[in-house]
Amino acid sequence: MLDDPLSLTFAALADPTRRAILAQLRSGEHSVTELAGPFAMTLPAVTKHLKVLERAGLITRSREAQWRPCKLDAAPLRQVADWTAGYRQFWEGNLDRLDEYLTRLQARAEEPAEGPTESKGDTP
Amino acid sequence: MLDDPLSLTFAALADPTRRAILAQLRSGEHSVTELAGPFAMTLPAVTKHLKVLERAGLITRSREAQWRPCKLDAAPLRQVADWTAGYRQFWEGNLDRLDEYLTRLQARAEEPAEGPTESKGDTP
């Protein structure tokens, strides 16, 4: 049931270490040892995270080089962005309403306290 | 460790039923019974999903009305969109490269097979 691609992607992203690994891979390919560097984690623990990312299609691991470098594949993140876009109107709606409210507040602050003053007669 | 807001949001989204509930809430507030409607699921099962969504801040439940309607809160989805935007260049990069490749292919297809034909003279 949770094997649909989008659920796999969201589940893979629901972990700060896995998101940090993806962030590292933005600079290019890295070996498991390089990826493990910033974490107080054993290589098997990092490998486990990589398997989750690989299963979700977020990384690919080369089968050619002996060090099997990991590479970012952003295609599933595009699906996430597309899915999220369907809700954009709701958070932008909130911001619009906040914006309207602030504009109204400002307009009220700028209003003269006792109504418009009358014209004192035209210049000749 | 997995209690950071972004991990909570991603974990809540890693389920097709919960995403379907959010989709239903785009049309406005709904009761649990209404939300359960489309699913072959007991009310307690739906309530469990709602609790996960509520914990991630994706829905709020009114404490006033007796039927405690659920309401979408898209703010955490904005965080998801912002996080995903950091990877946009990678999927767009792929599309750009595909686009370049297709343009090159098309240019080659349109090239005359034996070099440009010479002008046959101007019209008088």
gemmi code that builds the backbone of each chain (N, CA, C; Angstrom):
import gemmi

chains = {
    "A": [
        ("MET", (0.831, -1.206, 0.000), (0.000, 0.000, 0.000), (0.864, 1.254, 0.000)),
        ("LEU", (2.002, 1.189, 0.734), (2.853, 2.370, 0.795), (3.957, 2.292, -0.241)),
        ("ASP", (3.789, 1.430, -1.227), (4.820, 1.268, -2.241), (4.596, 2.173, -3.441)),
        ("ASP", (3.590, 3.052, -3.389), (3.427, 3.974, -4.498), (4.604, 4.948, -4.474)),
        ("PRO", (5.056, 5.383, -5.658), (6.300, 6.164, -5.721), (6.302, 7.396, -4.824)),
        ("LEU", (5.183, 8.117, -4.776), (5.166, 9.353, -3.991), (5.302, 9.054, -2.492)),
        ("SER", (4.644, 7.991, -2.017), (4.768, 7.619, -0.597), (6.201, 7.198, -0.284)),
        ("LEU", (6.821, 6.447, -1.188), (8.223, 6.040, -0.999), (9.120, 7.259, -0.886)),
        ("THR", (8.872, 8.250, -1.758), (9.700, 9.461, -1.747), (9.511, 10.216, -0.443)),
        ("PHE", (8.239, 10.452, -0.063), (7.970, 11.192, 1.177), (8.588, 10.453, 2.380)),
        ("ALA", (8.457, 9.126, 2.427), (9.015, 8.368, 3.547), (10.539, 8.505, 3.574)),
        ("ALA", (11.167, 8.483, 2.403), (12.628, 8.613, 2.344), (13.070, 9.991, 2.831)),
        ("LEU", (12.239, 11.010, 2.597), (12.596, 12.381, 2.973), (12.294, 12.685, 4.444)),
        ("ALA", (11.582, 11.775, 5.103), (11.155, 12.012, 6.489), (12.274, 11.702, 7.481)),
        ("ASP", (13.475, 12.052, 7.161), (14.610, 11.793, 8.042), (15.692, 12.836, 7.776)),
        ("PRO", (16.119, 13.554, 8.817), (17.086, 14.645, 8.609), (18.428, 14.154, 8.053)),
        ("THR", (18.865, 12.930, 8.453), (20.136, 12.414, 7.930), (20.035, 12.173, 6.428)),
        ("ARG", (18.910, 11.607, 6.000), (18.763, 11.340, 4.559), (18.671, 12.643, 3.774)),
        ("ARG", (18.007, 13.653, 4.345), (17.960, 14.954, 3.657), (19.357, 15.578, 3.604)),
        ("ALA", (20.163, 15.378, 4.676), (21.531, 15.914, 4.678), (22.390, 15.204, 3.627)),
        ("ILE", (22.165, 13.905, 3.448), (22.903, 13.157, 2.416), (22.564, 13.717, 1.036)),
        ("LEU", (21.292, 13.965, 0.786), (20.887, 14.542, -0.516), (21.540, 15.912, -0.708)),
        ("ALA", (21.590, 16.699, 0.371), (22.202, 18.036, 0.279), (23.684, 17.914, -0.104)),
        ("GLN", (24.363, 16.909, 0.490), (25.777, 16.697, 0.155), (25.944, 16.350, -1.324)),
        ("LEU", (24.982, 15.589, -1.843), (25.103, 15.099, -3.226), (24.825, 16.194, -4.258)),
        ("ARG", (24.408, 17.381, -3.785), (24.222, 18.479, -4.732), (25.550, 18.930, -5.328)),
        ("SER", (26.664, 18.647, -4.599), (27.971, 19.075, -5.114), (28.567, 18.042, -6.071)),
        ("GLY", (27.895, 16.920, -6.278), (28.390, 15.902, -7.219), (28.412, 14.521, -6.582)),
        ("GLU", (29.025, 13.560, -7.272), (29.066, 12.180, -6.781), (29.946, 12.068, -5.533)),
        ("HIS", (29.570, 11.152, -4.642), (30.355, 10.922, -3.432), (30.346, 9.428, -3.095)),
        ("SER", (31.412, 8.984, -2.465), (31.467, 7.601, -1.982), (30.719, 7.517, -0.655)),
        ("VAL", (30.406, 6.287, -0.228), (29.724, 6.092, 1.057), (30.572, 6.671, 2.189)),
        ("THR", (31.897, 6.443, 2.122), (32.789, 6.944, 3.181), (32.724, 8.464, 3.253)),
        ("GLU", (32.737, 9.125, 2.094), (32.635, 10.588, 2.080), (31.295, 11.036, 2.677)),
        ("LEU", (30.231, 10.346, 2.280), (28.895, 10.725, 2.771), (28.777, 10.512, 4.270)),
        ("ALA", (29.465, 9.466, 4.784), (29.382, 9.156, 6.217), (30.130, 10.206, 7.031)),
        ("GLY", (31.123, 10.868, 6.407), (31.995, 11.838, 7.090), (31.321, 12.723, 8.129)),
        ("PRO", (30.301, 13.504, 7.738), (29.752, 14.479, 8.686), (28.910, 13.864, 9.810)),
        ("PHE", (28.621, 12.555, 9.725), (27.696, 11.973, 10.701), (28.430, 11.074, 11.697)),
        ("ALA", (27.984, 11.084, 12.939), (28.520, 10.172, 13.943), (27.770, 8.860, 13.762)),
        ("MET", (28.152, 8.125, 12.712), (27.351, 6.984, 12.287), (28.277, 5.928, 11.667)),
        ("THR", (27.953, 4.670, 11.879), (28.751, 3.614, 11.265), (28.447, 3.546, 9.768)),
        ("LEU", (29.379, 2.973, 9.007), (29.132, 2.819, 7.574), (27.856, 2.006, 7.305)),
        ("PRO", (27.627, 0.885, 8.022), (26.382, 0.141, 7.765), (25.128, 0.989, 7.982)),
        ("ALA", (25.168, 1.873, 8.983), (24.008, 2.737, 9.245), (23.791, 3.685, 8.069)),
        ("VAL", (24.892, 4.240, 7.544), (24.768, 5.138, 6.390), (24.279, 4.354, 5.174)),
        ("THR", (24.822, 3.145, 5.001), (24.413, 2.308, 3.869), (22.917, 2.027, 3.914)),
        ("LYS", (22.385, 1.834, 5.110), (20.947, 1.597, 5.281), (20.148, 2.810, 4.768)),
        ("HIS", (20.593, 4.013, 5.149), (19.930, 5.233, 4.671), (20.023, 5.331, 3.143)),
        ("LEU", (21.201, 4.974, 2.606), (21.378, 5.064, 1.148), (20.418, 4.115, 0.434)),
        ("LYS", (20.179, 2.949, 1.051), (19.261, 1.984, 0.424), (17.848, 2.546, 0.357)),
        ("VAL", (17.434, 3.257, 1.412), (16.100, 3.876, 1.416), (16.018, 4.930, 0.311)),
        ("LEU", (17.084, 5.735, 0.196), (17.106, 6.780, -0.845), (17.118, 6.155, -2.241)),
        ("GLU", (17.856, 5.051, -2.370), (17.969, 4.385, -3.678), (16.624, 3.776, -4.075)),
        ("ARG", (15.947, 3.168, -3.092), (14.648, 2.528, -3.352), (13.631, 3.572, -3.808)),
        ("ALA", (13.760, 4.795, -3.287), (12.841, 5.870, -3.662), (13.276, 6.546, -4.965)),
        ("GLY", (14.403, 6.089, -5.524), (14.876, 6.668, -6.793), (15.533, 8.031, -6.628)),
        ("LEU", (15.866, 8.389, -5.369), (16.460, 9.712, -5.123), (17.969, 9.718, -5.345)),
        ("ILE", (18.589, 8.526, -5.292), (20.003, 8.425, -5.653), (20.191, 7.197, -6.528)),
        ("THR", (21.260, 7.233, -7.319), (21.668, 6.042, -8.060), (23.090, 5.730, -7.617)),
        ("ARG", (23.447, 4.445, -7.644), (24.818, 4.048, -7.282), (25.432, 3.350, -8.478)),
        ("SER", (26.577, 3.882, -8.872), (27.267, 3.315, -10.032), (27.680, 1.877, -9.740)),
        ("ARG", (27.506, 0.992, -10.722), (27.937, -0.403, -10.553), (29.303, -0.613, -11.208)),
        ("GLU", (29.802, 0.447, -11.865), (31.071, 0.308, -12.571), (32.274, 0.518, -11.655)),
        ("ALA", (32.378, 1.721, -11.110), (33.536, 2.013, -10.260), (33.479, 1.146, -9.011)),
        ("GLN", (34.676, 0.763, -8.500), (34.735, -0.131, -7.341), (34.212, 0.558, -6.094)),
        ("TRP", (34.367, 1.907, -6.041), (33.917, 2.654, -4.849), (32.428, 3.000, -4.928)),
        ("ARG", (31.776, 2.568, -6.011), (30.323, 2.716, -6.177), (29.793, 4.086, -5.737)),
        ("PRO", (30.207, 5.136, -6.460), (29.772, 6.478, -6.060), (28.257, 6.648, -6.109)),
        ("CYS", (27.736, 7.476, -5.214), (26.307, 7.803, -5.178), (26.079, 9.102, -5.925)),
        ("LYS", (24.958, 9.166, -6.605), (24.635, 10.352, -7.393), (23.179, 10.741, -7.135)),
        ("LEU", (22.946, 12.026, -7.010), (21.586, 12.533, -6.799), (20.739, 12.318, -8.058)),
        ("ASP", (19.480, 11.895, -7.865), (18.511, 11.900, -8.965), (17.290, 12.690, -8.484)),
        ("ALA", (17.131, 13.889, -8.994), (16.102, 14.803, -8.475), (14.712, 14.553, -9.058)),
        ("ALA", (14.584, 13.585, -9.976), (13.286, 13.379, -10.631), (12.136, 13.186, -9.623)),
        ("PRO", (12.309, 12.345, -8.562), (11.186, 12.201, -7.628), (10.852, 13.493, -6.893)),
        ("LEU", (11.854, 14.373, -6.738), (11.594, 15.645, -6.047), (10.719, 16.543, -6.897)),
        ("ARG", (10.812, 16.341, -8.201), (9.929, 17.084, -9.100), (8.474, 16.668, -8.864)),
        ("GLN", (8.271, 15.356, -8.636), (6.915, 14.865, -8.342), (6.406, 15.495, -7.043)),
        ("VAL", (7.310, 15.607, -6.055), (6.931, 16.236, -4.782), (6.534, 17.688, -5.022)),
        ("ALA", (7.343, 18.400, -5.815), (7.052, 19.814, -6.098), (5.716, 19.942, -6.824)),
        ("ASP", (5.472, 19.044, -7.782), (4.202, 19.093, -8.532), (3.021, 18.844, -7.599)),
        ("TRP", (3.183, 17.850, -6.712), (2.097, 17.535, -5.780), (1.837, 18.734, -4.872)),
        ("THR", (2.916, 19.322, -4.351), (2.788, 20.452, -3.423), (2.150, 21.663, -4.094)),
        ("ALA", (2.423, 21.838, -5.388), (1.896, 22.996, -6.122), (0.366, 23.032, -6.071)),
        ("GLY", (-0.265, 21.864, -5.937), (-1.722, 21.784, -5.850), (-2.280, 22.443, -4.591)),
        ("TYR", (-1.395, 22.812, -3.656), (-1.834, 23.432, -2.399), (-1.330, 24.864, -2.264)),
        ("ARG", (-0.598, 25.328, -3.282), (0.024, 26.659, -3.226), (-1.003, 27.752, -2.925)),
        ("GLN", (-2.180, 27.646, -3.593), (-3.215, 28.676, -3.393), (-3.596, 28.829, -1.921)),
        ("PHE", (-3.451, 27.722, -1.142), (-3.882, 27.795, 0.255), (-2.887, 28.567, 1.112)),
        ("TRP", (-1.568, 28.351, 0.901), (-0.659, 29.152, 1.715), (-0.532, 30.555, 1.142)),
        ("GLU", (-0.661, 30.698, -0.173), (-0.624, 32.052, -0.733), (-1.884, 32.816, -0.350)),
        ("GLY", (-3.018, 32.117, -0.283), (-4.261, 32.719, 0.192), (-4.075, 33.322, 1.569)),
        ("ASN", (-3.410, 32.554, 2.465), (-3.163, 33.065, 3.818), (-2.323, 34.330, 3.770)),
        ("LEU", (-1.275, 34.311, 2.927), (-0.395, 35.474, 2.837), (-1.153, 36.659, 2.263)),
        ("ASP", (-2.005, 36.399, 1.239), (-2.805, 37.479, 0.654), (-3.697, 38.122, 1.701)),
        ("ARG", (-4.345, 37.256, 2.529), (-5.250, 37.791, 3.535), (-4.483, 38.618, 4.565)),
        ("LEU", (-3.257, 38.144, 4.919), (-2.415, 38.896, 5.851), (-2.049, 40.242, 5.234)),
        ("ASP", (-1.712, 40.198, 3.949), (-1.318, 41.398, 3.223), (-2.461, 42.420, 3.198)),
        ("GLU", (-3.666, 41.942, 2.871), (-4.859, 42.803, 2.857), (-5.094, 43.447, 4.217)),
        ("TYR", (-4.938, 42.630, 5.257), (-5.180, 43.097, 6.617), (-4.190, 44.214, 6.961)),
        ("LEU", (-2.890, 43.990, 6.602), (-1.871, 44.992, 6.914), (-2.119, 46.271, 6.118)),
        ("THR", (-2.565, 46.129, 4.854), (-2.868, 47.301, 4.033), (-4.009, 48.103, 4.654)),
        ("ARG", (-5.046, 47.382, 5.137), (-6.182, 48.063, 5.769), (-5.737, 48.803, 7.029)),
        ("LEU", (-4.883, 48.122, 7.838), (-4.378, 48.742, 9.074), (-3.631, 50.026, 8.765)),
        ("GLN", (-2.775, 49.945, 7.714), (-1.952, 51.096, 7.353), (-2.832, 52.246, 6.866)),
        ("ALA", (-3.839, 51.912, 6.038), (-4.743, 52.925, 5.500), (-5.445, 53.641, 6.652)),
        ("ARG", (-5.848, 52.861, 7.663), (-6.550, 53.446, 8.792), (-5.606, 54.380, 9.572)),
        ("ALA", (-4.343, 53.983, 9.716), (-3.369, 54.787, 10.451), (-3.115, 56.110, 9.735)),
        ("GLU", (-3.244, 56.084, 8.396), (-2.931, 57.288, 7.623), (-4.128, 58.228, 7.470)),
        ("GLU", (-5.351, 57.699, 7.808), (-6.553, 58.521, 7.701), (-6.486, 59.714, 8.656)),
        ("PRO", (-6.901, 60.946, 8.221), (-6.949, 62.077, 9.153), (-7.956, 61.772, 10.253)),
        ("ALA", (-7.669, 62.228, 11.469), (-8.464, 61.850, 12.630), (-9.898, 62.374, 12.567)),
        ("GLU", (-10.145, 63.559, 11.964), (-11.491, 64.132, 12.002), (-12.084, 64.368, 10.624)),
        ("GLY", (-11.933, 63.461, 9.771), (-12.532, 63.570, 8.437), (-11.793, 64.595, 7.607)),
        ("PRO", (-12.105, 64.643, 6.316), (-11.388, 65.534, 5.421), (-11.658, 67.006, 5.787)),
        ("THR", (-10.635, 67.864, 5.778), (-10.820, 69.299, 6.035), (-11.441, 69.906, 4.796)),
        ("GLU", (-12.313, 70.923, 5.011), (-12.986, 71.514, 3.865), (-12.064, 72.479, 3.139)),
        ("SER", (-12.290, 72.621, 1.873), (-11.499, 73.558, 1.083), (-11.807, 74.993, 1.556)),
        ("LYS", (-10.739, 75.793, 1.711), (-10.946, 77.152, 2.232), (-11.208, 78.152, 1.099)),
        ("GLY", (-11.669, 77.703, -0.032), (-11.965, 78.616, -1.148), (-10.906, 78.493, -2.233)),
        ("ASP", (-11.324, 78.746, -3.450), (-10.406, 78.592, -4.584), (-9.450, 79.766, -4.651)),
        ("THR", (-8.311, 79.530, -5.227), (-7.399, 80.619, -5.514), (-8.004, 81.455, -6.631)),
        ("PRO", (-7.814, 82.754, -6.612), (-8.451, 83.608, -7.610), (-7.962, 83.332, -9.040)),
    ],
    "B": [
        ("MET", (14.465, 12.424, 17.383), (15.271, 12.661, 16.182), (14.380, 12.972, 14.982)),
        ("LEU", (13.246, 12.263, 14.901), (12.367, 12.478, 13.751), (11.247, 13.454, 14.103)),
        ("ASP", (11.460, 14.193, 15.181), (10.414, 15.120, 15.609), (10.604, 16.512, 15.040)),
        ("ASP", (11.614, 16.700, 14.169), (11.757, 18.019, 13.556), (10.558, 18.227, 12.622)),
        ("PRO", (10.088, 19.476, 12.506), (8.824, 19.712, 11.785), (8.810, 19.161, 10.357)),
        ("LEU", (9.930, 19.309, 9.630), (9.938, 18.861, 8.233), (9.819, 17.332, 8.144)),
        ("SER", (10.487, 16.618, 9.058), (10.376, 15.150, 9.065), (8.953, 14.721, 9.399)),
        ("LEU", (8.337, 15.402, 10.364), (6.949, 15.099, 10.719), (6.030, 15.290, 9.510)),
        ("THR", (6.257, 16.385, 8.780), (5.421, 16.662, 7.608), (5.618, 15.589, 6.542)),
        ("PHE", (6.879, 15.291, 6.216), (7.144, 14.277, 5.186), (6.549, 12.925, 5.600)),
        ("ALA", (6.703, 12.559, 6.878), (6.163, 11.271, 7.334), (4.637, 11.251, 7.198)),
        ("ALA", (4.000, 12.378, 7.522), (2.537, 12.447, 7.421), (2.090, 12.320, 5.959)),
        ("LEU", (2.920, 12.819, 5.044), (2.537, 12.788, 3.628), (2.842, 11.444, 2.959)),
        ("ALA", (3.580, 10.576, 3.677), (4.010, 9.307, 3.098), (2.917, 8.249, 3.141)),
        ("ASP", (1.701, 8.644, 2.906), (0.579, 7.706, 2.938), (-0.522, 8.214, 2.014)),
        ("PRO", (-0.944, 7.384, 1.058), (-1.935, 7.838, 0.069), (-3.276, 8.230, 0.688)),
        ("THR", (-3.687, 7.538, 1.780), (-4.952, 7.909, 2.432), (-4.856, 9.303, 3.033)),
        ("ARG", (-3.739, 9.584, 3.678), (-3.599, 10.913, 4.297), (-3.535, 11.995, 3.219)),
        ("ARG", (-2.885, 11.700, 2.097), (-2.853, 12.701, 1.019), (-4.269, 12.891, 0.449)),
        ("ALA", (-5.044, 11.796, 0.377), (-6.417, 11.906, -0.139), (-7.281, 12.735, 0.817)),
        ("ILE", (-7.048, 12.586, 2.119), (-7.791, 13.389, 3.107), (-7.472, 14.872, 2.909)),
        ("LEU", (-6.190, 15.185, 2.729), (-5.807, 16.595, 2.496), (-6.488, 17.120, 1.229)),
        ("ALA", (-6.533, 16.277, 0.189), (-7.156, 16.688, -1.075), (-8.639, 17.012, -0.850)),
        ("GLN", (-9.301, 16.177, -0.031), (-10.723, 16.430, 0.285), (-10.899, 17.766, 0.988)),
        ("LEU", (-9.937, 18.102, 1.858), (-10.073, 19.318, 2.669), (-9.815, 20.594, 1.864)),
        ("ARG", (-9.407, 20.427, 0.590), (-9.240, 21.626, -0.240), (-10.579, 22.301, -0.508)),
        ("SER", (-11.671, 21.514, -0.418), (-12.992, 22.104, -0.690), (-13.598, 22.763, 0.557)),
        ("GLY", (-12.896, 22.699, 1.693), (-13.411, 23.330, 2.912), (-13.381, 22.378, 4.101)),
        ("GLU", (-13.994, 22.791, 5.195), (-14.017, 21.980, 6.418), (-14.886, 20.730, 6.228)),
        ("HIS", (-14.484, 19.637, 6.874), (-15.264, 18.396, 6.809), (-15.229, 17.701, 8.164)),
        ("SER", (-16.289, 16.962, 8.447), (-16.316, 16.145, 9.664), (-15.560, 14.836, 9.401)),
        ("VAL", (-15.228, 14.133, 10.476), (-14.533, 12.847, 10.339), (-15.374, 11.885, 9.499)),
        ("THR", (-16.689, 11.873, 9.747), (-17.572, 10.967, 9.016), (-17.527, 11.271, 7.516)),
        ("GLU", (-17.577, 12.561, 7.179), (-17.482, 12.947, 5.765), (-16.146, 12.515, 5.172)),
        ("LEU", (-15.069, 12.719, 5.941), (-13.738, 12.369, 5.438), (-13.595, 10.865, 5.258)),
        ("ALA", (-14.265, 10.105, 6.133), (-14.158, 8.640, 6.065), (-14.907, 8.091, 4.860)),
        ("GLY", (-15.919, 8.846, 4.395), (-16.783, 8.411, 3.309), (-16.110, 7.635, 2.180)),
        ("PRO", (-15.118, 8.222, 1.508), (-14.571, 7.568, 0.313), (-13.710, 6.342, 0.619)),
        ("PHE", (-13.395, 6.080, 1.892), (-12.466, 4.999, 2.206), (-13.176, 3.806, 2.838)),
        ("ALA", (-12.719, 2.615, 2.502), (-13.238, 1.413, 3.151), (-12.471, 1.266, 4.454)),
        ("MET", (-12.850, 2.101, 5.437), (-12.051, 2.232, 6.637), (-12.961, 2.543, 7.815)),
        ("THR", (-12.625, 2.018, 8.981), (-13.421, 2.343, 10.170), (-13.123, 3.778, 10.586)),
        ("LEU", (-14.056, 4.377, 11.354), (-13.821, 5.726, 11.865), (-12.551, 5.806, 12.715)),
        ("PRO", (-12.299, 4.814, 13.615), (-11.048, 4.905, 14.389), (-9.804, 4.920, 13.499)),
        ("ALA", (-9.842, 4.173, 12.393), (-8.692, 4.155, 11.483), (-8.488, 5.530, 10.859)),
        ("VAL", (-9.601, 6.165, 10.463), (-9.506, 7.508, 9.879), (-9.018, 8.497, 10.939)),
        ("THR", (-9.545, 8.357, 12.160), (-9.139, 9.245, 13.253), (-7.632, 9.154, 13.491)),
        ("LYS", (-7.083, 7.957, 13.367), (-5.642, 7.744, 13.542), (-4.868, 8.552, 12.487)),
        ("HIS", (-5.339, 8.485, 11.247), (-4.692, 9.265, 10.177), (-4.796, 10.762, 10.458)),
        ("LEU", (-5.976, 11.189, 10.954), (-6.173, 12.615, 11.246), (-5.209, 13.085, 12.336)),
        ("LYS", (-4.953, 12.192, 13.307), (-4.027, 12.572, 14.386), (-2.617, 12.793, 13.837)),
        ("VAL", (-2.219, 11.949, 12.886), (-0.882, 12.120, 12.274), (-0.828, 13.450, 11.529)),
        ("LEU", (-1.899, 13.757, 10.795), (-1.951, 15.028, 10.049), (-1.969, 16.220, 11.003)),
        ("GLU", (-2.700, 16.064, 12.111), (-2.811, 17.158, 13.086), (-1.462, 17.399, 13.769)),
        ("ARG", (-0.766, 16.322, 14.115), (0.535, 16.429, 14.780), (1.534, 17.140, 13.858)),
        ("ALA", (1.401, 16.935, 12.545), (2.302, 17.581, 11.583), (1.838, 18.998, 11.263)),
        ("GLY", (0.727, 19.416, 11.852), (0.234, 20.777, 11.610), (-0.441, 20.948, 10.261)),
        ("LEU", (-0.766, 19.821, 9.605), (-1.376, 19.904, 8.273), (-2.886, 20.103, 8.342)),
        ("ILE", (-3.480, 19.754, 9.475), (-4.899, 20.047, 9.678), (-5.086, 20.601, 11.089)),
        ("THR", (-6.152, 21.364, 11.262), (-6.552, 21.771, 12.602), (-7.968, 21.249, 12.813)),
        ("ARG", (-8.331, 20.971, 14.075), (-9.684, 20.504, 14.380), (-10.316, 21.476, 15.349)),
        ("SER", (-11.468, 21.958, 14.969), (-12.163, 22.927, 15.813), (-12.550, 22.282, 17.135)),
        ("ARG", (-12.367, 23.023, 18.253), (-12.783, 22.509, 19.564), (-14.158, 23.057, 19.930)),
        ("GLU", (-14.667, 23.937, 19.075), (-15.947, 24.565, 19.409), (-17.140, 23.711, 18.975)),
        ("ALA", (-17.237, 23.480, 17.689), (-18.390, 22.726, 17.201), (-18.315, 21.303, 17.719)),
        ("GLN", (-19.493, 20.713, 17.964), (-19.518, 19.362, 18.521), (-18.996, 18.326, 17.516)),
        ("TRP", (-19.181, 18.626, 16.232), (-18.723, 17.659, 15.221), (-17.244, 17.856, 14.886)),
        ("ARG", (-16.584, 18.797, 15.573), (-15.144, 19.033, 15.442), (-14.632, 18.954, 14.001)),
        ("PRO", (-15.063, 19.884, 13.162), (-14.649, 19.834, 11.764), (-13.128, 19.952, 11.587)),
        ("CYS", (-12.619, 19.281, 10.538), (-11.192, 19.352, 10.211), (-10.982, 20.406, 9.133)),
        ("LYS", (-9.869, 21.108, 9.234), (-9.568, 22.178, 8.295), (-8.128, 22.038, 7.842)),
        ("LEU", (-7.912, 22.244, 6.566), (-6.555, 22.174, 6.010), (-5.720, 23.345, 6.515)),
        ("ASP", (-4.459, 23.084, 6.884), (-3.497, 24.167, 7.144), (-2.287, 23.908, 6.241)),
        ("ALA", (-2.152, 24.723, 5.219), (-1.138, 24.444, 4.183), (0.254, 24.961, 4.553)),
        ("ALA", (0.388, 25.614, 5.714), (1.696, 26.206, 6.064), (2.855, 25.190, 5.989)),
        ("PRO", (2.698, 23.958, 6.541), (3.828, 23.023, 6.442), (4.151, 22.633, 4.995)),
        ("LEU", (3.140, 22.701, 4.120), (3.392, 22.353, 2.713), (4.254, 23.426, 2.052)),
        ("ARG", (4.150, 24.634, 2.571), (5.019, 25.696, 2.072), (6.483, 25.376, 2.412)),
        ("GLN", (6.699, 24.822, 3.628), (8.061, 24.423, 4.016), (8.575, 23.335, 3.077)),
        ("VAL", (7.694, 22.402, 2.724), (8.072, 21.330, 1.794), (8.451, 21.934, 0.439)),
        ("ALA", (7.618, 22.869, -0.039), (7.882, 23.501, -1.342), (9.215, 24.251, -1.307)),
        ("ASP", (9.468, 24.962, -0.201), (10.724, 25.703, -0.073), (11.921, 24.748, -0.065)),
        ("TRP", (11.782, 23.650, 0.671), (12.877, 22.676, 0.731), (13.121, 22.097, -0.665)),
        ("THR", (12.063, 21.725, -1.346), (12.177, 21.106, -2.667), (12.796, 22.077, -3.680)),
        ("ALA", (12.494, 23.370, -3.513), (13.003, 24.367, -4.471), (14.531, 24.352, -4.530)),
        ("GLY", (15.179, 23.937, -3.451), (16.638, 23.849, -3.424), (17.196, 22.801, -4.377)),
        ("TYR", (16.326, 21.984, -4.955), (16.764, 20.924, -5.870), (16.250, 21.141, -7.288)),
        ("ARG", (15.504, 22.251, -7.467), (14.875, 22.515, -8.763), (15.891, 22.513, -9.902)),
        ("GLN", (17.048, 23.141, -9.653), (18.081, 23.222, -10.695), (18.479, 21.836, -11.220)),
        ("PHE", (18.343, 20.800, -10.355), (18.799, 19.481, -10.779), (17.811, 18.824, -11.733)),
        ("TRP", (16.493, 18.964, -11.440), (15.564, 18.366, -12.411), (15.417, 19.275, -13.617)),
        ("GLU", (15.536, 20.579, -13.425), (15.468, 21.463, -14.592), (16.714, 21.288, -15.442)),
        ("GLY", (17.855, 21.071, -14.795), (19.104, 20.787, -15.517), (18.909, 19.614, -16.463)),
        ("ASN", (18.277, 18.543, -15.940), (18.024, 17.364, -16.777), (17.138, 17.717, -17.958)),
        ("LEU", (16.089, 18.516, -17.703), (15.167, 18.879, -18.779), (15.880, 19.754, -19.799)),
        ("ASP", (16.750, 20.696, -19.312), (17.507, 21.554, -20.222), (18.386, 20.708, -21.141)),
        ("ARG", (19.051, 19.696, -20.542), (19.941, 18.863, -21.342), (19.153, 18.067, -22.374)),
        ("LEU", (17.955, 17.594, -21.970), (17.101, 16.855, -22.904), (16.660, 17.783, -24.041)),
        ("ASP", (16.329, 19.018, -23.656), (15.875, 20.015, -24.615), (16.983, 20.325, -25.632)),
        ("GLU", (18.193, 20.542, -25.118), (19.352, 20.803, -25.993), (19.558, 19.655, -26.975)),
        ("TYR", (19.456, 18.438, -26.447), (19.672, 17.240, -27.258), (18.635, 17.164, -28.377)),
        ("LEU", (17.354, 17.436, -28.023), (16.279, 17.362, -29.019), (16.463, 18.458, -30.075)),
        ("THR", (16.904, 19.656, -29.628), (17.148, 20.754, -30.563), (18.259, 20.368, -31.535)),
        ("ARG", (19.319, 19.754, -31.002), (20.438, 19.325, -31.857), (19.970, 18.291, -32.870)),
        ("LEU", (19.150, 17.331, -32.374), (18.630, 16.266, -33.250), (17.812, 16.875, -34.390)),
        ("GLN", (16.947, 17.847, -34.015), (16.060, 18.464, -34.991), (16.872, 19.253, -36.009)),
        ("ALA", (17.892, 19.998, -35.526), (18.743, 20.797, -36.409), (19.415, 19.875, -37.424)),
        ("ARG", (19.864, 18.710, -36.935), (20.548, 17.763, -37.815), (19.565, 17.233, -38.863)),
        ("ALA", (18.316, 16.970, -38.440), (17.304, 16.429, -39.358), (16.957, 17.444, -40.440)),
        ("GLU", (17.037, 18.741, -40.080), (16.662, 19.782, -41.037), (17.802, 20.188, -41.954)),
        ("GLU", (19.031, 19.765, -41.580), (20.189, 20.104, -42.415), (20.030, 19.458, -43.792)),
        ("PRO", (20.316, 20.200, -44.886), (20.283, 19.575, -46.203), (21.359, 18.499, -46.266)),
        ("ALA", (21.048, 17.400, -46.941), (21.944, 16.255, -46.932), (23.297, 16.561, -47.566)),
        ("GLU", (23.324, 17.443, -48.589), (24.613, 17.668, -49.265), (25.006, 19.142, -49.255)),
        ("GLY", (24.893, 19.772, -48.200), (25.309, 21.168, -48.090), (24.276, 22.082, -48.701)),
        ("PRO", (24.400, 23.398, -48.470), (23.398, 24.345, -48.951), (23.348, 24.403, -50.482)),
        ("THR", (22.125, 24.448, -51.041), (21.977, 24.578, -52.502), (22.283, 26.017, -52.871)),
        ("GLU", (22.886, 26.225, -54.047), (23.241, 27.596, -54.430), (22.021, 28.333, -54.922)),
        ("SER", (22.030, 29.622, -54.755), (20.933, 30.470, -55.228), (20.872, 30.403, -56.747)),
        ("LYS", (19.640, 30.259, -57.269), (19.495, 30.107, -58.721), (19.357, 31.462, -59.407)),
        ("GLY", (19.724, 32.553, -58.766), (19.634, 33.875, -59.380), (18.466, 34.655, -58.835)),
        ("ASP", (18.594, 35.971, -58.757), (17.525, 36.796, -58.207), (16.375, 36.942, -59.184)),
        ("THR", (15.193, 37.200, -58.629), (14.044, 37.518, -59.496), (14.296, 38.908, -60.077)),
        ("PRO", (13.905, 39.170, -61.332), (14.180, 40.458, -61.975), (13.475, 41.631, -61.294)),
    ],
}
model = gemmi.Model(1)
for chain_id, residues in chains.items():
    chain = gemmi.Chain(chain_id)
    for i, (resn, *xyz) in enumerate(residues, 1):
        res = gemmi.Residue()
        res.name, res.seqid = resn, gemmi.SeqId(i, " ")
        for name, pos in zip(("N", "CA", "C"), xyz):
            atom = gemmi.Atom()
            atom.name, atom.element = name, gemmi.Element(name[0])
            atom.pos, atom.b_iso = gemmi.Position(*pos), 0.0
            res.add_atom(atom)
        chain.add_residue(res)
    model.add_chain(chain)
structure = gemmi.Structure()
structure.add_model(model)
structure.setup_entities()
